């Protein structure tokens, strides 16, 4: 990505290191907005996250048509048995009807459970893939710059130089005095 979008924030001195930290934005404002919205798709409250956790409420909306189809299938089984003996309600109490209804319910439950497992597995895979992709992006670049030392002013240089000379003079004088006291000069 291009880092021409400029620095964000301010240069932060890193205490005692001699370096400043500066952050540069790699994304345009539109790209950054999209990037941030994608994070909500993998967050703990996202639909994908709820599917991956196997939460029943996540599956309810998708399963409504399946439940409707199951109700119709049970109704068709009832109609079929009623047609065998028109007017006889006892045909729906027969073991054949009960067996057909039980088989349909069992098959429906198995298909529903298998579909939930497949959706949960796919949601986990999608979450991992999306998270990996998002975490690999770099909306900002952080750089470290060496803090520039302030050039001493003319007066600071002059006074520093005078202080150094004075220190040398006083050091030499003290050294000579020390030798005199110890009998170093004759």
ABEGO torsion letter per residue (X at the ends): XBAAAEBBEBBBBBBGAGBBBBBBBABBAAAAAAAAAAAAAABAABAAAAAAAGBAAAAAAAAAAAAAAAAAAAAAAAAAAAAABBGBAAAAABAAAAAAAAAAAAAAAAAAAAAAAAAAAAAAAAAAAAAAAAAABBABBBBBBBBBBBBBBAAAAAAAAAAAAAAAAAAAAAAAAAAAAAGABX
